[in-house]
Amino acid sequence: MAKEQTAVFGGGCFWCIEAVFQRLNGVQHVESGYIGGHVDNPTYRQVCGGDTGHVEVVRVTFNPDEISYRELLDVFFTVHDPTTLNRQGNDAGEQYRSVIFYADEEQQRIADDVIAEMTAAKAFPEPIVTAVEPASKFYAAEDYHQNYYNENSRQPYCMFVISPKLAKFEKKFGEKMRA
């Protein structure tokens, strides 16, 4: 059986980052969901209400022999704005915050190192506000949120928000994309 690890990222609407990670070589599965809050089995409506403490995230299952956790972080920091607190584009609230939920001490160290390196290099014009927190219980989002872009690419949100993120991703990471 192939090696598997998981990474959990929150960077705004989960549809946006799900679509990107689905296209990476070495990524075996991407699932949209919720994590970090105090409500068991939250619904999309509850999370959007901003009262659950949960964040919209993607759980990425990957083969570290094909793509490293550091490479996943590079993609993550490319396809969202890690300098805006509790907001990505028109999506506002804690549920859309920039956060890395680490599975173990190694992921925590790598995430902290990457943020420190980007900060030192002044990779962004504003300070990085991405939180690095221990992963808690992950709740899968409702079925209609899974594989959203691939099944709804002609929907206006997909065309005007997700497609430009995919184009930015493809420009920088084209060689890492699935054929």
VMD Tcl script that builds the backbone (N, CA, C; Angstrom):
set m [mol new atoms 537]
animate dup $m
set s [atomselect $m all]
$s set {name element resname resid chain x y z} {
  {N N MET 1 A 0.841 -1.186 0.000}
  {CA C MET 1 A 0.000 0.000 0.000}
  {C C MET 1 A 0.886 1.249 0.000}
  {N N ALA 2 A 0.452 2.255 -0.725}
  {CA C ALA 2 A 1.213 3.503 -0.831}
  {C C ALA 2 A 1.211 4.235 0.504}
  {N N LYS 3 A 2.266 4.988 0.735}
  {CA C LYS 3 A 2.343 5.853 1.913}
  {C C LYS 3 A 1.261 6.912 1.808}
  {N N GLU 4 A 0.667 7.231 2.946}
  {CA C GLU 4 A -0.329 8.295 2.968}
  {C C GLU 4 A -0.108 9.185 4.176}
  {N N GLN 5 A -0.264 10.481 3.957}
  {CA C GLN 5 A -0.310 11.452 5.031}
  {C C GLN 5 A -1.470 12.387 4.736}
  {N N THR 6 A -1.898 13.127 5.738}
  {CA C THR 6 A -2.955 14.103 5.514}
  {C C THR 6 A -2.480 15.486 5.933}
  {N N ALA 7 A -3.025 16.471 5.264}
  {CA C ALA 7 A -2.782 17.872 5.581}
  {C C ALA 7 A -4.145 18.555 5.576}
  {N N VAL 8 A -4.333 19.518 6.475}
  {CA C VAL 8 A -5.619 20.228 6.544}
  {C C VAL 8 A -5.347 21.723 6.462}
  {N N PHE 9 A -5.995 22.361 5.479}
  {CA C PHE 9 A -5.786 23.784 5.222}
  {C C PHE 9 A -7.112 24.533 5.141}
  {N N GLY 10 A -7.145 25.711 5.740}
  {CA C GLY 10 A -8.270 26.625 5.603}
  {C C GLY 10 A -7.770 27.901 4.952}
  {N N GLY 11 A -8.347 28.245 3.828}
  {CA C GLY 11 A -7.919 29.442 3.106}
  {C C GLY 11 A -9.081 30.063 2.359}
  {N N GLY 12 A -10.167 30.323 3.066}
  {CA C GLY 12 A -11.353 30.866 2.431}
  {C C GLY 12 A -12.314 29.749 2.087}
  {N N CYS 13 A -13.096 29.960 1.076}
  {CA C CYS 13 A -14.085 28.982 0.638}
  {C C CYS 13 A -13.402 27.664 0.279}
  {N N PHE 14 A -13.907 26.569 0.829}
  {CA C PHE 14 A -13.248 25.292 0.564}
  {C C PHE 14 A -13.350 24.861 -0.888}
  {N N TRP 15 A -14.329 25.344 -1.624}
  {CA C TRP 15 A -14.425 24.991 -3.039}
  {C C TRP 15 A -13.178 25.434 -3.793}
  {N N CYS 16 A -12.656 26.600 -3.434}
  {CA C CYS 16 A -11.512 27.173 -4.141}
  {C C CYS 16 A -10.248 26.339 -3.944}
  {N N ILE 17 A -9.964 25.998 -2.698}
  {CA C ILE 17 A -8.710 25.278 -2.489}
  {C C ILE 17 A -8.851 23.799 -2.805}
  {N N GLU 18 A -10.052 23.259 -2.705}
  {CA C GLU 18 A -10.276 21.875 -3.114}
  {C C GLU 18 A -9.898 21.702 -4.589}
  {N N ALA 19 A -10.367 22.607 -5.425}
  {CA C ALA 19 A -10.131 22.507 -6.867}
  {C C ALA 19 A -8.647 22.522 -7.209}
  {N N VAL 20 A -7.877 23.301 -6.472}
  {CA C VAL 20 A -6.439 23.383 -6.720}
  {C C VAL 20 A -5.741 22.090 -6.320}
  {N N PHE 21 A -5.960 21.649 -5.087}
  {CA C PHE 21 A -5.253 20.461 -4.602}
  {C C PHE 21 A -5.644 19.199 -5.361}
  {N N GLN 22 A -6.843 19.159 -5.915}
  {CA C GLN 22 A -7.252 17.994 -6.711}
  {C C GLN 22 A -6.392 17.818 -7.957}
  {N N ARG 23 A -5.730 18.870 -8.387}
  {CA C ARG 23 A -4.977 18.829 -9.629}
  {C C ARG 23 A -3.492 18.556 -9.439}
  {N N LEU 24 A -3.064 18.294 -8.218}
  {CA C LEU 24 A -1.648 18.085 -7.941}
  {C C LEU 24 A -1.255 16.616 -8.016}
  {N N ASN 25 A -0.151 16.347 -8.693}
  {CA C ASN 25 A 0.436 15.014 -8.647}
  {C C ASN 25 A 0.807 14.698 -7.206}
  {N N GLY 26 A 0.577 13.486 -6.792}
  {CA C GLY 26 A 0.905 13.070 -5.438}
  {C C GLY 26 A -0.235 13.217 -4.458}
  {N N VAL 27 A -1.255 13.978 -4.842}
  {CA C VAL 27 A -2.443 14.104 -3.998}
  {C C VAL 27 A -3.395 12.985 -4.388}
  {N N GLN 28 A -3.784 12.221 -3.381}
  {CA C GLN 28 A -4.632 11.064 -3.636}
  {C C GLN 28 A -6.113 11.367 -3.462}
  {N N HIS 29 A -6.428 12.285 -2.543}
  {CA C HIS 29 A -7.835 12.591 -2.277}
  {C C HIS 29 A -7.920 13.960 -1.614}
  {N N VAL 30 A -8.979 14.697 -1.919}
  {CA C VAL 30 A -9.243 15.981 -1.279}
  {C C VAL 30 A -10.705 15.973 -0.833}
  {N N GLU 31 A -10.914 16.335 0.437}
  {CA C GLU 31 A -12.263 16.345 0.973}
  {C C GLU 31 A -12.529 17.682 1.660}
  {N N SER 32 A -13.618 18.313 1.297}
  {CA C SER 32 A -14.023 19.561 1.945}
  {C C SER 32 A -14.705 19.247 3.260}
  {N N GLY 33 A -14.470 20.118 4.257}
  {CA C GLY 33 A -15.103 19.881 5.548}
  {C C GLY 33 A -14.914 21.035 6.504}
  {N N TYR 34 A -15.113 20.719 7.780}
  {CA C TYR 34 A -15.076 21.713 8.847}
  {C C TYR 34 A -14.214 21.185 9.988}
  {N N ILE 35 A -13.500 22.094 10.640}
  {CA C ILE 35 A -12.644 21.696 11.757}
  {C C ILE 35 A -12.425 22.909 12.665}
  {N N GLY 36 A -12.096 22.624 13.905}
  {CA C GLY 36 A -11.657 23.668 14.816}
  {C C GLY 36 A -12.712 24.284 15.698}
  {N N GLY 37 A -13.939 23.819 15.604}
  {CA C GLY 37 A -15.007 24.453 16.361}
  {C C GLY 37 A -15.497 23.642 17.537}
  {N N HIS 38 A -16.605 24.078 18.086}
  {CA C HIS 38 A -17.150 23.477 19.297}
  {C C HIS 38 A -18.517 22.799 19.072}
  {N N VAL 39 A -18.957 22.682 17.836}
  {CA C VAL 39 A -20.243 22.067 17.529}
  {C C VAL 39 A -19.989 20.726 16.841}
  {N N ASP 40 A -20.591 19.656 17.368}
  {CA C ASP 40 A -20.471 18.342 16.743}
  {C C ASP 40 A -21.324 18.285 15.478}
  {N N ASN 41 A -20.799 17.636 14.446}
  {CA C ASN 41 A -21.515 17.435 13.190}
  {C C ASN 41 A -22.132 18.717 12.645}
  {N N PRO 42 A -21.323 19.755 12.469}
  {CA C PRO 42 A -21.883 21.023 11.986}
  {C C PRO 42 A -22.371 20.919 10.550}
  {N N THR 43 A -23.346 21.745 10.243}
  {CA C THR 43 A -23.832 21.849 8.873}
  {C C THR 43 A -23.205 23.083 8.227}
  {N N TYR 44 A -23.289 23.141 6.921}
  {CA C TYR 44 A -22.788 24.301 6.186}
  {C C TYR 44 A -23.472 25.576 6.677}
  {N N ARG 45 A -24.768 25.504 6.834}
  {CA C ARG 45 A -25.536 26.677 7.289}
  {C C ARG 45 A -25.050 27.145 8.663}
  {N N GLN 46 A -24.795 26.211 9.571}
  {CA C GLN 46 A -24.294 26.577 10.904}
  {C C GLN 46 A -22.914 27.227 10.815}
  {N N VAL 47 A -22.024 26.620 10.025}
  {CA C VAL 47 A -20.661 27.148 9.901}
  {C C VAL 47 A -20.699 28.539 9.272}
  {N N CYS 48 A -21.500 28.716 8.232}
  {CA C CYS 48 A -21.620 30.032 7.587}
  {C C CYS 48 A -22.177 31.079 8.538}
  {N N GLY 49 A -22.958 30.659 9.508}
  {CA C GLY 49 A -23.501 31.585 10.491}
  {C C GLY 49 A -22.436 32.159 11.408}
  {N N GLY 50 A -21.269 31.515 11.448}
  {CA C GLY 50 A -20.146 32.041 12.208}
  {C C GLY 50 A -20.182 31.772 13.693}
  {N N ASP 51 A -21.095 30.932 14.160}
  {CA C ASP 51 A -21.227 30.696 15.598}
  {C C ASP 51 A -20.614 29.375 16.073}
  {N N THR 52 A -20.088 28.571 15.170}
  {CA C THR 52 A -19.611 27.233 15.549}
  {C C THR 52 A -18.130 27.194 15.914}
  {N N GLY 53 A -17.375 28.197 15.488}
  {CA C GLY 53 A -15.927 28.172 15.675}
  {C C GLY 53 A -15.207 27.354 14.615}
  {N N HIS 54 A -15.950 26.661 13.766}
  {CA C HIS 54 A -15.343 25.833 12.720}
  {C C HIS 54 A -14.844 26.702 11.560}
  {N N VAL 55 A -13.914 26.143 10.822}
  {CA C VAL 55 A -13.343 26.771 9.636}
  {C C VAL 55 A -13.663 25.877 8.442}
  {N N GLU 56 A -13.976 26.476 7.300}
  {CA C GLU 56 A -14.083 25.703 6.059}
  {C C GLU 56 A -12.669 25.294 5.664}
  {N N VAL 57 A -12.460 23.995 5.498}
  {CA C VAL 57 A -11.124 23.481 5.199}
  {C C VAL 57 A -11.187 22.404 4.130}
  {N N VAL 58 A -10.003 22.037 3.663}
  {CA C VAL 58 A -9.861 20.820 2.874}
  {C C VAL 58 A -8.877 19.904 3.593}
  {N N ARG 59 A -9.207 18.623 3.583}
  {CA C ARG 59 A -8.297 17.597 4.093}
  {C C ARG 59 A -7.690 16.932 2.868}
  {N N VAL 60 A -6.385 17.055 2.753}
  {CA C VAL 60 A -5.650 16.569 1.596}
  {C C VAL 60 A -4.910 15.290 1.980}
  {N N THR 61 A -5.211 14.205 1.315}
  {CA C THR 61 A -4.477 12.955 1.509}
  {C C THR 61 A -3.445 12.882 0.398}
  {N N PHE 62 A -2.174 12.717 0.782}
  {CA C PHE 62 A -1.103 12.764 -0.210}
  {C C PHE 62 A -0.042 11.716 0.062}
  {N N ASN 63 A 0.735 11.420 -0.968}
  {CA C ASN 63 A 1.858 10.496 -0.866}
  {C C ASN 63 A 3.126 11.337 -0.734}
  {N N PRO 64 A 3.782 11.318 0.432}
  {CA C PRO 64 A 4.961 12.155 0.632}
  {C C PRO 64 A 6.158 11.749 -0.223}
  {N N ASP 65 A 6.099 10.579 -0.849}
  {CA C ASP 65 A 7.160 10.195 -1.781}
  {C C ASP 65 A 6.995 10.915 -3.125}
  {N N GLU 66 A 5.791 11.432 -3.377}
  {CA C GLU 66 A 5.505 12.125 -4.634}
  {C C GLU 66 A 5.424 13.635 -4.484}
  {N N ILE 67 A 4.943 14.094 -3.332}
  {CA C ILE 67 A 4.841 15.536 -3.067}
  {C C ILE 67 A 5.039 15.746 -1.565}
  {N N SER 68 A 5.842 16.705 -1.236}
  {CA C SER 68 A 6.138 16.944 0.178}
  {C C SER 68 A 5.109 17.869 0.821}
  {N N TYR 69 A 5.078 17.832 2.127}
  {CA C TYR 69 A 4.215 18.732 2.885}
  {C C TYR 69 A 4.612 20.184 2.603}
  {N N ARG 70 A 5.900 20.433 2.509}
  {CA C ARG 70 A 6.392 21.785 2.203}
  {C C ARG 70 A 5.881 22.247 0.833}
  {N N GLU 71 A 5.854 21.351 -0.141}
  {CA C GLU 71 A 5.330 21.707 -1.468}
  {C C GLU 71 A 3.836 22.015 -1.393}
  {N N LEU 72 A 3.105 21.263 -0.575}
  {CA C LEU 72 A 1.681 21.560 -0.395}
  {C C LEU 72 A 1.502 22.949 0.207}
  {N N LEU 73 A 2.358 23.294 1.172}
  {CA C LEU 73 A 2.288 24.625 1.778}
  {C C LEU 73 A 2.586 25.713 0.753}
  {N N ASP 74 A 3.528 25.458 -0.140}
  {CA C ASP 74 A 3.846 26.434 -1.188}
  {C C ASP 74 A 2.615 26.700 -2.043}
  {N N VAL 75 A 1.897 25.658 -2.407}
  {CA C VAL 75 A 0.660 25.808 -3.182}
  {C C VAL 75 A -0.371 26.577 -2.359}
  {N N PHE 76 A -0.556 26.175 -1.115}
  {CA C PHE 76 A -1.525 26.820 -0.231}
  {C C PHE 76 A -1.286 28.328 -0.152}
  {N N PHE 77 A -0.039 28.735 0.041}
  {CA C PHE 77 A 0.254 30.160 0.179}
  {C C PHE 77 A 0.183 30.913 -1.151}
  {N N THR 78 A 0.167 30.191 -2.254}
  {CA C THR 78 A 0.055 30.820 -3.563}
  {C C THR 78 A -1.390 31.105 -3.940}
  {N N VAL 79 A -2.308 30.257 -3.509}
  {CA C VAL 79 A -3.680 30.341 -4.022}
  {C C VAL 79 A -4.673 31.032 -3.090}
  {N N HIS 80 A -4.175 31.621 -2.010}
  {CA C HIS 80 A -5.053 32.433 -1.157}
  {C C HIS 80 A -4.220 33.570 -0.574}
  {N N ASP 81 A -4.889 34.515 0.042}
  {CA C ASP 81 A -4.191 35.658 0.639}
  {C C ASP 81 A -4.003 35.401 2.128}
  {N N PRO 82 A -2.777 35.075 2.547}
  {CA C PRO 82 A -2.529 34.788 3.957}
  {C C PRO 82 A -2.347 36.037 4.816}
  {N N THR 83 A -2.633 37.192 4.248}
  {CA C THR 83 A -2.427 38.445 4.995}
  {C C THR 83 A -3.738 39.110 5.415}
  {N N THR 84 A -4.861 38.526 5.071}
  {CA C THR 84 A -6.143 39.104 5.462}
  {C C THR 84 A -6.749 38.270 6.584}
  {N N LEU 85 A -7.105 38.912 7.666}
  {CA C LEU 85 A -7.656 38.226 8.829}
  {C C LEU 85 A -9.143 37.956 8.620}
  {N N ASN 86 A -9.492 36.686 8.703}
  {CA C ASN 86 A -10.900 36.269 8.643}
  {C C ASN 86 A -11.617 36.724 7.370}
  {N N ARG 87 A -10.910 36.659 6.258}
  {CA C ARG 87 A -11.526 37.080 4.994}
  {C C ARG 87 A -10.720 36.539 3.813}
  {N N GLN 88 A -11.438 36.117 2.786}
  {CA C GLN 88 A -10.868 35.831 1.486}
  {C C GLN 88 A -11.859 36.366 0.472}
  {N N GLY 89 A -11.476 37.405 -0.246}
  {CA C GLY 89 A -12.395 38.026 -1.197}
  {C C GLY 89 A -13.654 38.491 -0.501}
  {N N ASN 90 A -14.813 38.098 -1.036}
  {CA C ASN 90 A -16.093 38.493 -0.446}
  {C C ASN 90 A -16.515 37.618 0.724}
  {N N ASP 91 A -15.785 36.534 0.963}
  {CA C ASP 91 A -16.116 35.639 2.068}
  {C C ASP 91 A -15.479 36.172 3.343}
  {N N ALA 92 A -16.304 36.577 4.305}
  {CA C ALA 92 A -15.797 37.172 5.535}
  {C C ALA 92 A -16.317 36.420 6.756}
  {N N GLY 93 A -15.470 36.334 7.769}
  {CA C GLY 93 A -15.810 35.674 9.018}
  {C C GLY 93 A -14.717 34.695 9.401}
  {N N GLU 94 A -14.697 34.303 10.671}
  {CA C GLU 94 A -13.674 33.368 11.149}
  {C C GLU 94 A -13.684 32.057 10.384}
  {N N GLN 95 A -14.831 31.677 9.852}
  {CA C GLN 95 A -14.927 30.407 9.136}
  {C C GLN 95 A -14.126 30.421 7.832}
  {N N TYR 96 A -13.663 31.593 7.422}
  {CA C TYR 96 A -12.877 31.714 6.190}
  {C C TYR 96 A -11.425 32.107 6.474}
  {N N ARG 97 A -11.000 31.958 7.722}
  {CA C ARG 97 A -9.656 32.406 8.078}
  {C C ARG 97 A -8.573 31.533 7.469}
  {N N SER 98 A -7.389 32.090 7.383}
  {CA C SER 98 A -6.220 31.375 6.882}
  {C C SER 98 A -5.606 30.595 8.037}
  {N N VAL 99 A -5.599 29.273 7.901}
  {CA C VAL 99 A -5.104 28.436 8.996}
  {C C VAL 99 A -4.575 27.108 8.462}
  {N N ILE 100 A -3.539 26.649 9.113}
  {CA C ILE 100 A -2.962 25.326 8.847}
  {C C ILE 100 A -3.221 24.499 10.100}
  {N N PHE 101 A -3.918 23.393 9.966}
  {CA C PHE 101 A -4.148 22.480 11.073}
  {C C PHE 101 A -3.157 21.324 10.936}
  {N N TYR 102 A -2.190 21.273 11.833}
  {CA C TYR 102 A -1.132 20.265 11.709}
  {C C TYR 102 A -1.520 18.950 12.381}
  {N N ALA 103 A -1.009 17.856 11.782}
  {CA C ALA 103 A -1.296 16.512 12.279}
  {C C ALA 103 A -0.275 16.047 13.307}
  {N N ASP 104 A 0.942 16.609 13.248}
  {CA C ASP 104 A 1.997 16.177 14.161}
  {C C ASP 104 A 3.039 17.285 14.309}
  {N N GLU 105 A 4.015 17.039 15.167}
  {CA C GLU 105 A 5.029 18.061 15.431}
  {C C GLU 105 A 5.852 18.407 14.191}
  {N N GLU 106 A 6.089 17.438 13.329}
  {CA C GLU 106 A 6.857 17.717 12.107}
  {C C GLU 106 A 6.095 18.699 11.210}
  {N N GLN 107 A 4.793 18.463 11.012}
  {CA C GLN 107 A 4.009 19.400 10.203}
  {C C GLN 107 A 3.991 20.783 10.847}
  {N N GLN 108 A 3.892 20.841 12.167}
  {CA C GLN 108 A 3.908 22.127 12.851}
  {C C GLN 108 A 5.235 22.847 12.603}
  {N N ARG 109 A 6.342 22.124 12.740}
  {CA C ARG 109 A 7.663 22.724 12.537}
  {C C ARG 109 A 7.813 23.234 11.108}
  {N N ILE 110 A 7.407 22.425 10.144}
  {CA C ILE 110 A 7.539 22.825 8.737}
  {C C ILE 110 A 6.676 24.056 8.456}
  {N N ALA 111 A 5.433 24.065 8.942}
  {CA C ALA 111 A 4.543 25.215 8.726}
  {C C ALA 111 A 5.138 26.467 9.351}
  {N N ASP 112 A 5.612 26.363 10.593}
  {CA C ASP 112 A 6.221 27.518 11.264}
  {C C ASP 112 A 7.459 27.997 10.497}
  {N N ASP 113 A 8.270 27.055 10.016}
  {CA C ASP 113 A 9.478 27.413 9.254}
  {C C ASP 113 A 9.124 28.144 7.962}
  {N N VAL 114 A 8.134 27.630 7.233}
  {CA C VAL 114 A 7.734 28.248 5.965}
  {C C VAL 114 A 7.225 29.668 6.209}
  {N N ILE 115 A 6.411 29.851 7.230}
  {CA C ILE 115 A 5.903 31.200 7.529}
  {C C ILE 115 A 7.049 32.128 7.917}
  {N N ALA 116 A 7.988 31.641 8.715}
  {CA C ALA 116 A 9.145 32.461 9.113}
  {C C ALA 116 A 10.001 32.828 7.901}
  {N N GLU 117 A 10.201 31.882 7.004}
  {CA C GLU 117 A 10.994 32.147 5.797}
  {C C GLU 117 A 10.310 33.171 4.903}
  {N N MET 118 A 9.005 33.031 4.711}
  {CA C MET 118 A 8.277 33.979 3.872}
  {C C MET 118 A 8.245 35.359 4.512}
  {N N THR 119 A 8.127 35.406 5.817}
  {CA C THR 119 A 8.132 36.686 6.526}
  {C C THR 119 A 9.491 37.371 6.361}
  {N N ALA 120 A 10.566 36.603 6.551}
  {CA C ALA 120 A 11.919 37.157 6.411}
  {C C ALA 120 A 12.175 37.639 4.991}
  {N N ALA 121 A 11.626 36.919 4.022}
  {CA C ALA 121 A 11.828 37.273 2.610}
  {C C ALA 121 A 10.863 38.361 2.142}
  {N N LYS 122 A 9.967 38.791 3.038}
  {CA C LYS 122 A 8.938 39.774 2.682}
  {C C LYS 122 A 8.177 39.337 1.425}
  {N N ALA 123 A 7.739 38.081 1.460}
  {CA C ALA 123 A 7.031 37.483 0.331}
  {C C ALA 123 A 5.697 38.170 0.049}
  {N N PHE 124 A 5.136 38.821 1.067}
  {CA C PHE 124 A 3.862 39.524 0.916}
  {C C PHE 124 A 4.028 40.946 1.420}
  {N N PRO 125 A 3.265 41.889 0.867}
  {CA C PRO 125 A 3.410 43.289 1.288}
  {C C PRO 125 A 2.903 43.551 2.713}
  {N N GLU 126 A 2.061 42.686 3.232}
  {CA C GLU 126 A 1.512 42.811 4.583}
  {C C GLU 126 A 1.936 41.592 5.400}
  {N N PRO 127 A 1.853 41.669 6.722}
  {CA C PRO 127 A 2.221 40.516 7.562}
  {C C PRO 127 A 1.313 39.309 7.324}
  {N N ILE 128 A 1.893 38.133 7.411}
  {CA C ILE 128 A 1.142 36.881 7.289}
  {C C ILE 128 A 0.363 36.664 8.585}
  {N N VAL 129 A -0.934 36.396 8.465}
  {CA C VAL 129 A -1.776 36.173 9.637}
  {C C VAL 129 A -2.229 34.710 9.744}
  {N N THR 130 A -1.704 33.856 8.899}
  {CA C THR 130 A -2.076 32.444 8.910}
  {C C THR 130 A -1.766 31.827 10.268}
  {N N ALA 131 A -2.768 31.205 10.876}
  {CA C ALA 131 A -2.594 30.520 12.150}
  {C C ALA 131 A -2.094 29.100 11.901}
  {N N VAL 132 A -1.356 28.577 12.852}
  {CA C VAL 132 A -0.894 27.189 12.818}
  {C C VAL 132 A -1.414 26.551 14.099}
  {N N GLU 133 A -2.344 25.608 13.947}
  {CA C GLU 133 A -3.049 25.041 15.094}
  {C C GLU 133 A -3.098 23.518 14.994}
  {N N PRO 134 A -3.186 22.839 16.131}
  {CA C PRO 134 A -3.313 21.378 16.086}
  {C C PRO 134 A -4.658 20.970 15.485}
  {N N ALA 135 A -4.623 19.925 14.683}
  {CA C ALA 135 A -5.863 19.424 14.088}
  {C C ALA 135 A -6.745 18.823 15.177}
  {N N SER 136 A -8.019 19.052 15.042}
  {CA C SER 136 A -9.009 18.448 15.926}
  {C C SER 136 A -9.910 17.576 15.051}
  {N N LYS 137 A -11.072 17.251 15.532}
  {CA C LYS 137 A -11.967 16.377 14.760}
  {C C LYS 137 A -12.400 17.061 13.469}
  {N N PHE 138 A -12.253 16.336 12.383}
  {CA C PHE 138 A -12.649 16.795 11.047}
  {C C PHE 138 A -14.054 16.279 10.767}
  {N N TYR 139 A -14.902 17.171 10.258}
  {CA C TYR 139 A -16.254 16.791 9.846}
  {C C TYR 139 A -16.371 17.029 8.350}
  {N N ALA 140 A -16.682 15.981 7.605}
  {CA C ALA 140 A -16.848 16.126 6.158}
  {C C ALA 140 A -18.043 17.030 5.862}
  {N N ALA 141 A -17.873 17.898 4.878}
  {CA C ALA 141 A -18.974 18.749 4.436}
  {C C ALA 141 A -20.010 17.893 3.703}
  {N N GLU 142 A -21.170 18.452 3.530}
  {CA C GLU 142 A -22.247 17.768 2.834}
  {C C GLU 142 A -21.794 17.353 1.434}
  {N N ASP 143 A -22.404 16.302 0.901}
  {CA C ASP 143 A -21.994 15.743 -0.387}
  {C C ASP 143 A -21.956 16.779 -1.507}
  {N N TYR 144 A -22.914 17.712 -1.520}
  {CA C TYR 144 A -22.949 18.665 -2.629}
  {C C TYR 144 A -21.764 19.632 -2.617}
  {N N HIS 145 A -20.989 19.664 -1.525}
  {CA C HIS 145 A -19.790 20.502 -1.489}
  {C C HIS 145 A -18.550 19.762 -2.011}
  {N N GLN 146 A -18.615 18.455 -2.102}
  {CA C GLN 146 A -17.461 17.677 -2.534}
  {C C GLN 146 A -17.305 17.760 -4.058}
  {N N ASN 147 A -16.063 17.922 -4.490}
  {CA C ASN 147 A -15.765 17.960 -5.926}
  {C C ASN 147 A -16.549 19.090 -6.611}
  {N N TYR 148 A -16.734 20.169 -5.897}
  {CA C TYR 148 A -17.662 21.217 -6.327}
  {C C TYR 148 A -17.298 21.847 -7.670}
  {N N TYR 149 A -16.082 22.300 -7.809}
  {CA C TYR 149 A -15.701 22.976 -9.050}
  {C C TYR 149 A -15.824 22.032 -10.251}
  {N N ASN 150 A -15.360 20.809 -10.095}
  {CA C ASN 150 A -15.402 19.871 -11.220}
  {C C ASN 150 A -16.823 19.592 -11.679}
  {N N GLU 151 A -17.771 19.689 -10.773}
  {CA C GLU 151 A -19.163 19.418 -11.126}
  {C C GLU 151 A -19.978 20.678 -11.430}
  {N N ASN 152 A -19.398 21.850 -11.162}
  {CA C ASN 152 A -20.145 23.105 -11.320}
  {C C ASN 152 A -19.311 24.212 -11.954}
  {N N SER 153 A -18.390 23.877 -12.816}
  {CA C SER 153 A -17.424 24.863 -13.323}
  {C C SER 153 A -18.071 26.009 -14.103}
  {N N ARG 154 A -19.289 25.845 -14.565}
  {CA C ARG 154 A -19.969 26.912 -15.323}
  {C C ARG 154 A -20.782 27.837 -14.411}
  {N N GLN 155 A -20.842 27.515 -13.134}
  {CA C GLN 155 A -21.555 28.353 -12.168}
  {C C GLN 155 A -20.766 29.662 -12.016}
  {N N PRO 156 A -21.429 30.821 -11.893}
  {CA C PRO 156 A -20.697 32.099 -11.854}
  {C C PRO 156 A -19.594 32.182 -10.799}
  {N N TYR 157 A -19.836 31.707 -9.582}
  {CA C TYR 157 A -18.789 31.762 -8.556}
  {C C TYR 157 A -17.552 30.999 -9.022}
  {N N CYS 158 A -17.776 29.849 -9.622}
  {CA C CYS 158 A -16.652 29.046 -10.113}
  {C C CYS 158 A -15.895 29.773 -11.222}
  {N N MET 159 A -16.633 30.369 -12.140}
  {CA C MET 159 A -16.005 31.047 -13.280}
  {C C MET 159 A -15.227 32.285 -12.849}
  {N N PHE 160 A -15.764 33.044 -11.896}
  {CA C PHE 160 A -15.158 34.335 -11.555}
  {C C PHE 160 A -14.237 34.299 -10.342}
  {N N VAL 161 A -14.339 33.266 -9.508}
  {CA C VAL 161 A -13.489 33.190 -8.321}
  {C C VAL 161 A -12.517 32.016 -8.403}
  {N N ILE 162 A -13.031 30.836 -8.694}
  {CA C ILE 162 A -12.170 29.650 -8.669}
  {C C ILE 162 A -11.304 29.552 -9.920}
  {N N SER 163 A -11.864 29.784 -11.092}
  {CA C SER 163 A -11.070 29.668 -12.332}
  {C C SER 163 A -9.820 30.543 -12.323}
  {N N PRO 164 A -9.884 31.799 -11.857}
  {CA C PRO 164 A -8.648 32.598 -11.784}
  {C C PRO 164 A -7.608 32.009 -10.820}
  {N N LYS 165 A -8.049 31.400 -9.718}
  {CA C LYS 165 A -7.113 30.746 -8.798}
  {C C LYS 165 A -6.440 29.570 -9.485}
  {N N LEU 166 A -7.221 28.828 -10.256}
  {CA C LEU 166 A -6.651 27.694 -10.976}
  {C C LEU 166 A -5.640 28.154 -12.026}
  {N N ALA 167 A -5.930 29.253 -12.682}
  {CA C ALA 167 A -4.997 29.789 -13.679}
  {C C ALA 167 A -3.691 30.225 -13.010}
  {N N LYS 168 A -3.786 30.872 -11.864}
  {CA C LYS 168 A -2.595 31.286 -11.104}
  {C C LYS 168 A -1.799 30.052 -10.676}
  {N N PHE 169 A -2.494 29.051 -10.198}
  {CA C PHE 169 A -1.870 27.793 -9.793}
  {C C PHE 169 A -1.154 27.138 -10.977}
  {N N GLU 170 A -1.850 27.038 -12.095}
  {CA C GLU 170 A -1.280 26.384 -13.270}
  {C C GLU 170 A -0.036 27.106 -13.765}
  {N N LYS 171 A -0.057 28.438 -13.712}
  {CA C LYS 171 A 1.088 29.220 -14.169}
  {C C LYS 171 A 2.328 28.924 -13.329}
  {N N LYS 172 A 2.147 28.811 -12.025}
  {CA C LYS 172 A 3.292 28.593 -11.142}
  {C C LYS 172 A 3.657 27.119 -10.982}
  {N N PHE 173 A 2.672 26.235 -10.995}
  {CA C PHE 173 A 2.908 24.831 -10.659}
  {C C PHE 173 A 2.550 23.863 -11.784}
  {N N GLY 174 A 2.531 24.334 -13.017}
  {CA C GLY 174 A 2.116 23.496 -14.139}
  {C C GLY 174 A 2.804 22.156 -14.204}
  {N N GLU 175 A 4.092 22.118 -13.851}
  {CA C GLU 175 A 4.838 20.856 -13.927}
  {C C GLU 175 A 4.416 19.870 -12.845}
  {N N LYS 176 A 3.731 20.331 -11.822}
  {CA C LYS 176 A 3.279 19.453 -10.731}
  {C C LYS 176 A 1.829 19.018 -10.899}
  {N N MET 177 A 1.197 19.478 -11.992}
  {CA C MET 177 A -0.194 19.139 -12.215}
  {C C MET 177 A -0.346 17.754 -12.826}
  {N N ARG 178 A -1.478 17.163 -12.547}
  {CA C ARG 178 A -1.814 15.863 -13.157}
  {C C ARG 178 A -1.992 16.064 -14.650}
  {N N ALA 179 A -1.612 15.062 -15.378}
  {CA C ALA 179 A -1.754 15.120 -16.835}
  {C C ALA 179 A -3.189 14.939 -17.255}
}
mol reanalyze $m
mol bondsrecalc $m
mol representation Tube
mol addrep $m
